[in-house]
Amino acid sequence: MTGGEPTAVRPARGARRWVTAPLVPALVLAVGVLATAGYGHVLTWAVIGALTGYTLSGSV
């Protein structure tokens, strides 16, 4: 250490601050839930079919 002045912390830019805000992931998740709400029965059977295939393939 040379004992000089500490470097100043630069403020985050507007876009970076918006992307890293805690509200953004919650909004993305909420939009995803609403988009898939109408396809719940299809997604349920898809997951059950995938798990059944995984089990029957001997991977378990």
C-alpha positions in Angstrom: 0.0 0.0 0.0 1.3 3.4 -0.9 -0.8 5.4 1.5 -2.5 7.4 -1.2 -6.0 8.6 -1.2 -8.7 5.9 -1.6 -10.3 5.8 -5.0 -13.8 7.2 -5.2 -16.6 4.8 -5.8 -18.5 5.5 -9.0 -22.3 5.6 -8.8 -24.0 2.8 -10.7 -25.5 3.7 -14.0 -29.3 4.0 -14.4 -29.6 0.8 -16.4 -27.4 -1.3 -14.1 -29.2 0.0 -11.1 -32.6 -0.9 -12.7 -31.5 -4.5 -13.7 -30.1 -5.3 -10.3 -33.1 -4.0 -8.3 -34.7 -6.6 -6.2 -38.1 -5.9 -7.7 -37.0 -7.0 -11.2 -36.8 -10.7 -10.5 -40.1 -10.6 -8.7 -41.8 -9.0 -11.7 -40.2 -11.4 -14.1 -41.4 -14.3 -12.0 -44.9 -12.9 -11.7 -45.1 -12.4 -15.5 -44.0 -16.0 -16.0 -46.6 -17.3 -13.6 -49.3 -15.4 -15.3 -48.1 -16.5 -18.8 -48.1 -20.2 -17.8 -51.3 -20.2 -15.7 -53.5 -21.2 -18.6 -51.2 -24.1 -19.5 -50.9 -25.6 -16.0 -52.6 -28.9 -16.9 -50.3 -29.3 -19.9 -47.2 -28.5 -17.9 -48.2 -30.9 -15.1 -48.6 -33.8 -17.5 -45.3 -32.9 -19.2 -43.4 -33.0 -15.9 -45.1 -36.3 -14.9 -44.2 -37.7 -18.3 -40.6 -36.6 -18.0 -40.3 -38.1 -14.5 -41.8 -41.3 -15.7 -39.5 -41.6 -18.6 -36.5 -40.9 -16.4 -37.6 -43.6 -14.0 -38.3 -46.2 -16.7 -35.0 -45.5 -18.4 -33.2 -47.0 -15.5 -31.5 -43.7 -14.5 -32.8 -43.9 -11.0 
